[in-house]
Amino acid sequence: MNSRNLDPDLFDEIRPYRDDEVRPVLRRLVEDPEMSRVVAHFLLPGAASKLERPLAWLVRQFVRFEFRKAKNVRGVQEVVARYLEKAVNRTSCGLTISGLESLPKNRACLFVSNHRDIAMDPALAILAMFKEGHETSRIAIGDNLLSKQFATDIMKLNKCFVVKRSSGSRREKLTAATTLSNYIHYSIVNDNEHVWIAQRAGRAKDGLDRTNPALAAMFAMAKPKEQSFADFWRELHIVPLSVSYEWDPCDRDKARELYIKEHQDEYEKEAHEDLGSIGKGVVGQKGHIHAAFGAPIEKDFNDVSALAEEIDRQIIGNYVLHPTNLIAYQMIYGESPALPVGYPAKPWHPDEHMEIREQFDKRMAAIDERWRDKVIQGYANPVVSRLAFEQ
């Protein structure tokens, strides 16, 4: 089956909203009482329970006003980008970008990204591309994030498409993976639309960024039999993307989950827990943020493991280390490796970052001692990865 010749209607279950669907979806969002309540609680958690009805009304009026001129997806993203930039300014020391200027603006890419934050990773990629004059990308999201209709609407308005993780039987999983593979290929080759996808399912809760070779195998499900793997992957124009945060707003939650998984048979997520993590990631303080776009993969990689290793090499090599990473590494291993920090990169001198060390110690002291070590290891692991790849 060649995805170039497929009917685009085959992707209706997973695709983002089209331009002609924007206005009806926006009207549905405005009238969704649950959306208004959730946003009210998100903006004013202390007062929302007492003033729920007037705050919900204000939210509806606000959304209606802000998106009144949005007639298409681009219009929606112009509004979202404005508020996303404000959120970045409030919750970080700034977003820096590298590598994007060297990518062509007339050819679609498949951005394979490390994954630390559910919403902010792809959102920052979109913001970076928006600011640099590139077309924004379609975004792969798991269906676990679509537990609410308003969440589905918000995400699909922002060019998100669905990765079906909850498919039941083996046949259903195969069908879902094939459809996903064809849609990614169709987006890039037929529609000339960028695609963002995480390097593996779920966030890297331990701070180790590793590409699942099964992801590359999924890409190749759309490959014609007569085409080589190397030529097919070049056709996708794969670009590794590395996003790094000085502080992780969800660090203790990730470590707690890892701890529970080690000490119990299974970690049971609370209802809509992922939506709560999205909220923490958006409003939590992140320090310095960097998005590093790598070089398109053009070499001959004829098996999935080799391709995954090249993606890892670029993601880890381009990952901007922060003082928090080196501080954590020193706490665990008792030494400070000679690696640069920040962007532009500067030599690491521990005595120049005593204030951050104090902040780090205070943050760790406030974390449950049962999973405190896992938080520290999570901050140290990007250094462990860099050292391993440089050997």
C-alpha positions in Angstrom: 0.0 0.0 0.0 1.5 3.3 -1.1 0.4 6.2 1.1 0.9 8.7 -1.7 -2.2 7.2 -3.4 -4.4 6.9 -0.4 -7.7 8.7 0.1 -7.1 11.3 2.8 -10.6 10.5 4.2 -9.0 7.3 5.6 -7.3 9.5 8.2 -10.5 11.2 9.5 -10.4 9.4 12.9 -6.9 10.7 13.8 -6.3 13.9 11.8 -6.4 17.5 13.1 -9.2 19.8 12.3 -9.3 21.4 8.9 -9.8 25.2 8.3 -13.5 24.7 7.5 -14.0 23.1 10.9 -12.5 25.8 13.0 -15.5 28.1 13.6 -17.9 25.3 14.5 -15.4 23.8 16.9 -14.7 27.2 18.5 -18.4 27.7 19.0 -18.6 24.2 20.7 -15.7 25.1 22.9 -17.2 28.4 24.1 -20.4 26.6 25.0 -18.7 23.7 26.8 -19.4 24.2 30.5 -16.7 21.8 31.6 -14.1 23.7 29.6 -15.1 27.0 31.3 -15.0 25.4 34.8 -11.6 23.7 34.2 -10.0 26.9 32.8 -11.5 28.9 35.8 -10.0 26.5 38.3 -6.7 26.5 36.4 -6.5 30.4 36.4 -7.8 31.0 39.9 -7.6 27.7 41.9 -8.4 29.4 45.2 -11.4 31.4 44.1 -12.9 29.2 41.4 -14.9 27.0 43.8 -16.6 29.9 45.4 -17.1 32.0 42.2 -17.5 29.1 39.7 -20.5 30.5 37.8 -19.3 34.1 37.3 -15.8 32.9 36.5 -17.0 30.4 34.0 -19.1 33.1 32.3 -16.0 35.3 32.2 -13.9 32.5 30.7 -16.5 31.9 27.9 -16.6 35.6 27.1 -12.8 35.7 27.1 -12.4 32.7 24.7 -15.1 34.1 22.4 -13.4 37.5 22.3 -9.9 36.2 21.8 -10.8 33.9 18.9 -13.4 36.1 17.3 -11.1 36.7 14.2 -9.8 33.2 13.9 -11.3 31.8 10.7 -8.7 29.0 10.2 -6.0 26.9 11.9 -3.4 29.6 11.3 -5.7 32.2 13.0 -6.1 29.9 16.0 -2.3 29.4 16.3 -1.6 33.1 16.1 -3.7 33.6 19.2 -2.2 30.5 21.0 1.4 31.6 20.1 0.8 35.0 21.7 -0.3 33.5 25.0 2.2 30.7 24.8 5.0 33.3 24.5 3.6 35.1 27.6 3.5 31.8 29.5 7.2 31.2 28.6 8.1 34.7 29.7 6.4 34.2 33.0 7.7 30.7 33.8 11.2 30.8 32.4 14.4 32.8 32.1 13.9 32.7 28.3 13.7 30.3 25.4 16.7 30.0 23.1 16.7 28.2 19.8 19.5 26.7 17.6 19.6 24.9 14.3 16.3 26.0 12.9 17.8 28.6 10.8 19.7 26.0 8.7 16.5 24.1 7.8 14.8 24.8 4.5 11.4 26.6 4.7 10.0 24.9 1.6 10.4 21.2 2.6 8.5 19.4 5.3 10.4 17.6 8.1 9.7 14.8 10.5 10.9 16.2 13.9 11.7 13.3 16.3 11.9 14.9 19.7 13.0 13.9 23.2 10.0 14.1 25.5 10.1 15.7 29.0 6.9 17.6 29.1 3.5 16.5 27.7 2.4 19.8 26.2 5.4 22.1 26.4 7.8 20.0 24.2 5.7 20.2 21.1 4.3 23.7 22.0 7.8 25.1 22.3 8.8 23.5 18.9 5.7 25.2 17.3 6.6 28.6 19.0 10.2 28.4 17.8 9.1 27.7 14.3 6.4 30.4 14.4 8.9 33.0 15.6 11.5 32.0 12.9 9.0 32.2 10.1 8.6 28.5 9.5 5.3 26.7 9.0 4.3 25.0 12.2 4.1 21.2 12.5 1.4 18.6 13.0 1.8 17.0 16.4 1.4 13.4 17.4 -0.4 13.0 20.7 -1.5 9.8 22.6 -5.3 9.2 22.9 -4.8 9.1 26.7 -4.8 12.9 26.5 -8.2 13.0 25.0 -10.3 12.1 28.0 -12.3 15.3 27.7 -14.0 16.6 24.6 -12.8 20.2 25.2 -9.2 18.8 25.4 -9.7 17.0 22.1 -11.0 20.2 20.5 -8.2 22.4 21.8 -5.5 19.9 20.7 -7.0 19.2 17.3 -7.4 22.9 16.6 -3.6 23.2 17.1 -2.7 20.6 14.4 -2.6 17.6 16.8 -3.3 14.1 15.4 -4.1 11.0 17.5 -1.8 8.1 18.3 -4.1 5.3 19.3 -2.4 3.6 22.3 -5.6 2.1 23.8 -6.3 -0.2 20.8 -7.4 -3.6 22.1 -6.5 -6.7 20.0 -3.3 -7.3 18.1 -5.1 -6.8 14.8 -6.4 -3.4 16.0 -3.0 -2.3 17.1 -1.5 -3.3 13.8 -4.2 -1.4 11.9 -3.7 1.7 14.1 0.1 1.6 13.6 -0.3 1.2 9.8 -2.8 4.1 9.6 -0.4 6.3 11.8 2.6 5.5 9.6 0.7 6.3 6.4 -0.6 9.5 7.9 2.8 10.7 8.9 4.2 9.9 5.4 1.2 11.4 3.7 1.5 14.6 5.8 5.1 15.1 4.8 5.2 13.9 1.2 1.7 14.8 -0.1 0.7 17.7 2.1 4.2 19.1 2.7 3.4 19.5 6.4 5.9 19.2 9.2 5.3 16.5 11.8 6.4 16.4 15.4 6.6 13.1 17.3 8.2 12.0 20.5 11.1 9.5 20.3 9.2 7.0 22.4 5.8 6.6 24.1 5.5 8.6 27.3 7.9 11.1 28.9 11.5 10.3 29.8 10.7 10.3 33.5 14.3 9.2 34.4 16.0 11.9 32.3 17.4 9.4 29.8 16.5 10.3 26.3 16.4 7.1 24.2 14.6 6.5 20.9 12.5 3.3 20.7 13.6 1.4 17.5 10.0 0.4 17.2 9.3 4.0 16.3 11.5 3.8 13.2 9.8 0.5 12.4 6.4 2.2 12.6 7.6 4.9 10.2 8.7 2.2 7.7 5.3 0.5 7.6 4.4 3.0 4.8 7.5 2.1 2.8 6.9 0.7 -0.7 8.5 -2.8 -1.1 10.8 -1.6 -3.9 12.2 1.3 -1.9 15.2 0.9 0.4 14.9 1.8 4.1 17.6 4.5 3.7 15.8 6.2 0.8 12.5 6.0 2.6 13.9 7.6 5.8 15.6 10.3 3.7 12.2 11.0 2.1 10.8 11.7 5.5 13.5 14.3 6.1 14.0 13.2 9.8 15.4 16.0 12.0 16.2 15.1 15.7 15.0 17.8 18.1 16.3 18.2 21.7 14.4 20.3 24.2 16.0 21.0 27.6 14.7 22.6 30.8 16.8 23.9 33.7 14.0 23.0 36.1 11.3 20.4 35.6 8.0 21.4 37.1 6.9 17.7 37.2 10.2 16.3 38.6 8.8 15.0 41.9 5.7 13.5 40.2 7.8 11.6 37.7 10.1 10.3 40.5 7.1 9.3 42.6 5.7 7.3 39.7 9.0 5.6 39.1 9.3 4.8 42.8 5.8 3.3 43.0 6.4 1.2 39.9 9.5 -0.2 41.5 7.7 -1.1 44.8 4.3 -2.1 43.4 3.1 -4.3 40.5 1.6 -1.4 38.6 1.2 2.4 38.8 -2.5 3.4 38.6 -3.0 6.9 37.2 -5.7 9.0 38.7 -8.5 10.1 36.5 -7.4 12.9 34.1 -3.9 12.8 35.7 -2.2 13.6 32.4 -4.3 16.8 32.1 -3.1 17.8 35.5 0.5 17.2 34.4 -0.1 19.4 31.4 -1.2 22.2 33.7 1.9 21.9 35.9 4.2 21.9 32.9 2.6 25.1 31.6 2.5 27.2 34.7 5.5 25.7 36.6 8.9 27.5 36.7 11.3 26.1 34.1 14.4 28.3 34.3 16.3 28.5 31.0 14.8 26.5 28.1 16.5 25.5 24.9 15.2 23.9 21.7 18.0 22.5 19.5 17.0 21.4 16.0 19.5 18.9 14.6 20.7 18.1 11.1 18.5 16.2 8.6 19.4 12.5 8.6 20.8 11.8 5.1 23.2 8.9 5.6 22.4 5.3 4.7 20.7 3.7 7.6 19.2 0.4 6.6 18.0 -0.9 9.9 15.8 0.6 12.6 18.4 0.3 15.4 21.0 2.2 13.5 18.5 5.0 12.7 17.4 5.1 16.4 21.1 5.4 17.4 21.7 8.3 15.1 18.6 10.1 16.4 19.9 9.5 20.0 23.4 10.8 19.0 22.0 14.1 17.8 19.4 14.5 20.6 22.0 13.9 23.4 24.8 15.7 21.6 22.6 18.8 21.1 21.0 18.7 24.5 21.9 22.0 26.3 23.0 21.1 29.9 22.2 23.4 32.7 23.8 24.0 36.1 21.1 21.9 37.7 22.3 18.9 35.6 26.0 19.3 36.7 25.0 20.0 40.3 23.0 16.8 40.4 25.8 14.8 38.8 28.3 16.0 41.3 26.0 15.1 44.2 25.8 11.5 43.0 29.2 10.9 41.5 31.3 13.3 43.5 32.9 15.1 40.6 32.2 17.7 38.0 32.9 16.7 34.4 34.4 19.3 32.1 31.2 19.9 30.1 29.8 23.2 29.0 26.5 24.6 30.3 23.9 27.0 29.0 23.4 28.6 25.6 25.7 30.0 24.3 27.8 27.4 26.0 30.1 28.4 28.8 32.6 26.3 30.8 31.2 24.8 34.0 32.6 26.4 37.2 30.7 25.2 40.3 31.7 28.3 42.3 29.9 30.5 39.9 26.5 28.9 40.5 26.2 28.8 44.3 22.8 30.5 44.2 21.5 27.7 41.9 23.1 25.1 44.2 21.2 26.6 47.1 17.9 26.5 45.1 18.6 22.9 44.1 19.3 21.8 47.7 16.1 23.6 48.9 14.0 22.0 46.2 15.4 18.5 47.0 14.8 18.9 50.7 11.1 19.6 50.0 10.7 16.3 48.2 9.7 13.0 49.9 12.9 11.2 50.8 11.6 8.0 49.3 11.9 9.3 45.8 14.3 12.2 46.3 17.2 10.3 44.9 15.3 9.6 41.7 14.7 13.3 41.2 18.4 14.0 41.6 19.3 11.1 39.2 16.8 12.5 36.7 18.6 15.8 36.6 22.0 14.0 36.5 21.2 11.5 33.7 21.6 14.0 30.8 25.2 14.3 31.9 25.5 10.5 32.1 24.2 10.2 28.6 26.5 12.9 27.2 29.6 11.3 28.8 28.6 7.9 27.4 28.2 9.2 23.9 31.5 11.1 24.0 33.5 8.1 25.0 
